[in-house]
Amino acid sequence: MLLVDPDDTTEDALPDLAARAGSVGVDAIFVGGSLIHSLELERYVATLKRHTDLPVIGFPGAITQVVPSLDALLYLMVISGRNPDYLIGRHVVAAPLIRKMGLETLSTGYMLVESGPLTTAQYMVGSMPLPRNKPGVAAATAMAGEMLGLQCMYLDGGSGAESPVPDRMIRAVADAVDVPIIVGGGIRTPETVAAKVRAGASFVVVGNAFEDDGDVGFMRAMAEAAHGGLSVS
């Protein structure tokens, strides 16, 4: 998955980015971020959709990031934290709007994982991340989310994370639940992508690495690694 943050990628850059993503094997595009200052997010998403046939899925950090031109929306419950606003509060406010827009929702157990210095995502949700050396805690958290009916789990180190989610934690969660597992944050090389897939990730999300190195060859290598084209020991 390619994560596009409107604060980091201008609308003018979207046609070229979408063309490269489509040519190298990216499966879907997430749009969102912890902080988005754009007043024209609906236009931004519409521009992106004009230049790609890939699904464009909202990864919202706030209700202002819910727009009708999205193909679907990650309906995020921050199950790693204890802030009620991100467990149910904002969902109640957003639900009638989402229903009126007719957006498909993907109920997602969002699990922030300790990844080094405090990330924007951790700060914004006001919750402690899961300790990276406690895979059992992550597994039990994901298990509870699955029992609550969540459709997938998202293990995230946060945008620009110093370290990605540990393979041991991904493996523990994959062994504990039957729903798809999304992994993102701090993933910068094809080798890391392949390791996350081998550990049990169903989808790997890359954002900052593509912004730093938008070369088609690099993007293709990342996509091939996600699809099993790179073996790691």
C-alpha positions as CSV (number, residue, x, y, z in Angstrom):
1,M,0.0,0.0,0.0
2,L,1.2,3.5,-0.8
3,L,0.4,6.1,1.9
4,V,-0.1,9.6,0.6
5,D,-0.1,12.5,3.0
6,P,-1.6,15.7,1.4
7,D,0.7,17.8,3.6
8,D,3.8,16.1,2.1
9,T,2.6,15.5,-1.5
10,T,1.2,18.3,-3.4
11,E,-1.8,18.0,-5.7
12,D,0.3,18.8,-8.7
13,A,2.5,15.8,-8.0
14,L,-0.4,13.3,-7.9
15,P,-0.6,12.4,-11.6
16,D,3.1,11.3,-11.8
17,L,2.9,9.5,-8.4
18,A,-0.3,7.7,-9.4
19,A,1.3,6.6,-12.8
20,R,4.4,5.3,-11.1
21,A,2.4,3.4,-8.4
22,G,0.2,1.8,-11.0
23,S,3.1,0.7,-13.2
24,V,5.1,-1.0,-10.4
25,G,2.4,-3.1,-8.7
26,V,1.1,-1.0,-5.8
27,D,-2.2,-2.6,-4.8
28,A,-4.0,0.4,-3.2
29,I,-3.4,4.0,-2.1
30,F,-4.1,5.2,1.4
31,V,-4.8,8.9,1.9
32,G,-4.5,10.6,5.3
33,G,-2.3,11.6,8.1
34,S,-2.2,12.7,11.7
35,L,-2.3,16.3,10.7
36,I,-3.7,17.6,7.4
37,H,-3.9,21.3,6.8
38,S,-5.5,21.1,3.3
39,L,-8.8,22.8,2.9
40,E,-9.5,21.0,-0.4
41,L,-9.1,17.3,0.5
42,E,-12.2,16.4,-1.5
43,R,-10.6,17.9,-4.6
44,Y,-7.3,16.3,-3.8
45,V,-8.8,12.8,-3.6
46,A,-10.8,13.5,-6.8
47,T,-7.6,14.5,-8.6
48,L,-5.8,11.3,-7.5
49,K,-8.7,9.1,-8.6
50,R,-8.7,10.7,-12.0
51,H,-5.2,9.4,-12.5
52,T,-5.4,5.9,-11.1
53,D,-7.6,2.8,-11.2
54,L,-6.2,1.6,-7.8
55,P,-8.6,1.8,-4.8
56,V,-8.2,5.0,-2.9
57,I,-8.8,4.4,0.8
58,G,-9.1,7.0,3.6
59,F,-6.7,6.6,6.5
60,P,-8.2,9.4,8.6
61,G,-6.6,11.2,11.5
62,A,-9.7,13.3,12.0
63,I,-13.3,13.6,10.9
64,T,-12.3,16.4,8.5
65,Q,-10.4,13.7,6.4
66,V,-13.7,11.9,5.6
67,V,-14.7,12.9,2.1
68,P,-17.2,11.3,-0.3
69,S,-14.8,10.7,-3.3
70,L,-12.9,8.0,-1.3
71,D,-13.5,4.4,-2.4
72,A,-13.5,3.2,1.2
73,L,-12.5,4.3,4.7
74,L,-10.5,2.6,7.4
75,Y,-12.8,3.0,10.4
76,L,-10.1,3.1,13.0
77,M,-10.4,2.1,16.6
78,V,-7.2,2.8,18.6
79,I,-7.3,-0.5,20.6
80,S,-3.7,-0.1,21.8
81,G,-4.7,3.0,23.8
82,R,-7.2,3.9,26.5
83,N,-8.4,7.3,25.1
84,P,-12.2,6.9,24.8
85,D,-12.3,9.5,22.1
86,Y,-10.4,7.2,19.8
87,L,-12.2,4.1,21.0
88,I,-15.7,5.3,20.3
89,G,-16.2,9.0,20.7
90,R,-15.2,10.3,17.3
91,H,-16.8,7.3,15.6
92,V,-20.2,8.4,16.9
93,V,-19.7,11.9,15.4
94,A,-18.5,10.5,12.1
95,A,-21.0,7.7,11.6
96,P,-24.0,9.7,10.3
97,L,-21.7,11.6,7.9
98,I,-20.2,8.4,6.6
99,R,-23.6,6.9,6.2
100,K,-24.8,9.9,4.2
101,M,-21.8,9.7,1.9
102,G,-22.4,6.0,1.3
103,L,-18.7,5.1,2.1
104,E,-17.7,1.6,2.6
105,T,-16.1,1.2,6.0
106,L,-13.3,-1.3,7.0
107,S,-13.4,-1.6,10.7
108,T,-9.8,-1.6,11.8
109,G,-8.1,-2.3,15.1
110,Y,-5.3,0.4,15.1
111,M,-2.4,-0.6,17.3
112,L,0.4,1.9,17.8
113,V,3.7,0.3,18.5
114,E,6.7,1.8,20.3
115,S,9.1,2.8,17.6
116,G,11.7,5.2,19.1
117,P,11.0,8.9,19.8
118,L,7.4,10.1,20.2
119,T,5.6,10.1,16.8
120,T,2.9,12.5,15.7
121,A,0.3,9.7,15.7
122,Q,1.2,8.8,19.3
123,Y,1.0,12.4,20.4
124,M,-2.3,13.1,18.6
125,V,-4.2,10.1,20.1
126,G,-2.9,10.8,23.6
127,S,-2.1,7.2,24.4
128,M,0.9,5.1,25.2
129,P,2.0,2.8,22.4
130,L,2.4,-0.9,22.8
131,P,5.9,-1.8,24.2
132,R,7.8,-3.3,21.2
133,N,9.3,-6.0,23.4
134,K,6.0,-7.4,24.5
135,P,4.5,-9.4,21.6
136,G,2.1,-11.2,24.0
137,V,0.4,-7.9,24.8
138,A,0.0,-7.1,21.1
139,A,-1.4,-10.6,20.5
140,A,-4.0,-10.3,23.3
141,T,-5.0,-6.8,22.1
142,A,-5.5,-8.0,18.6
143,M,-7.4,-11.0,19.8
144,A,-9.8,-8.8,21.8
145,G,-10.3,-6.6,18.7
146,E,-11.2,-9.6,16.6
147,M,-13.7,-10.8,19.2
148,L,-15.2,-7.3,19.1
149,G,-15.8,-7.9,15.3
150,L,-13.0,-5.8,13.8
151,Q,-12.2,-6.8,10.2
152,C,-8.5,-6.2,10.3
153,M,-5.6,-5.1,12.5
154,Y,-3.2,-2.3,11.7
155,L,0.2,-2.5,13.5
156,D,1.8,0.9,13.1
157,G,5.0,2.5,14.3
158,G,3.8,5.9,13.0
159,S,4.9,8.1,10.2
160,G,8.7,8.4,10.0
161,A,9.1,5.8,12.8
162,E,12.7,5.2,13.8
163,S,12.2,1.5,13.9
164,P,9.5,-0.7,12.2
165,V,7.2,-3.0,14.0
166,P,9.2,-6.0,15.2
167,D,8.8,-9.2,13.2
168,R,8.3,-11.2,16.4
169,M,5.3,-9.0,17.3
170,I,3.8,-9.4,13.8
171,R,4.2,-13.2,14.1
172,A,2.5,-13.2,17.5
173,V,-0.5,-11.3,16.2
174,A,-0.7,-13.4,13.0
175,D,-0.8,-16.5,15.2
176,A,-3.5,-15.1,17.4
177,V,-6.1,-13.8,14.9
178,D,-7.5,-14.8,11.5
179,V,-8.2,-11.3,10.2
180,P,-5.8,-9.5,7.8
181,I,-2.9,-7.7,9.3
182,I,-1.6,-4.3,8.0
183,V,1.8,-3.2,9.0
184,G,3.3,0.3,8.5
185,G,5.8,2.8,9.9
186,G,9.6,2.9,9.4
187,I,9.6,0.5,6.4
188,R,12.4,1.8,4.1
189,T,13.8,-1.2,2.2
190,P,12.6,-4.1,0.1
191,E,14.3,-6.4,2.6
192,T,12.2,-5.0,5.4
193,V,9.0,-5.3,3.4
194,A,9.8,-9.0,2.7
195,A,10.6,-9.7,6.4
196,K,7.2,-8.2,7.4
197,V,5.4,-10.4,4.9
198,R,7.2,-13.5,6.0
199,A,6.3,-12.6,9.6
200,G,2.6,-12.6,8.8
201,A,1.7,-9.1,7.4
202,S,-1.1,-9.3,4.8
203,F,-0.4,-5.7,3.6
204,V,2.6,-3.4,4.1
205,V,2.2,0.3,4.0
206,V,5.0,2.6,2.8
207,G,4.8,6.4,2.8
208,N,7.9,8.3,3.8
209,A,10.3,6.0,1.9
210,F,8.5,6.7,-1.4
211,E,8.5,10.4,-0.7
212,D,12.3,10.3,-0.1
213,D,13.0,8.0,-3.0
214,G,10.3,8.1,-5.7
215,D,12.4,6.3,-8.2
216,V,10.3,3.8,-10.2
217,G,12.9,1.0,-9.7
218,F,12.8,1.5,-5.9
219,M,9.0,1.4,-5.9
220,R,9.0,-1.7,-8.0
221,A,11.4,-3.5,-5.7
222,M,9.3,-2.6,-2.7
223,A,6.1,-3.9,-4.4
224,E,7.8,-7.1,-5.6
225,A,9.1,-7.8,-2.1
226,A,5.5,-7.4,-0.8
227,H,4.3,-9.9,-3.4
228,G,6.9,-12.5,-2.5
229,G,9.6,-11.6,-5.1
230,L,12.3,-11.3,-2.5
231,S,13.3,-14.1,-0.2
232,V,14.9,-13.4,3.2
233,S,16.4,-15.8,5.7
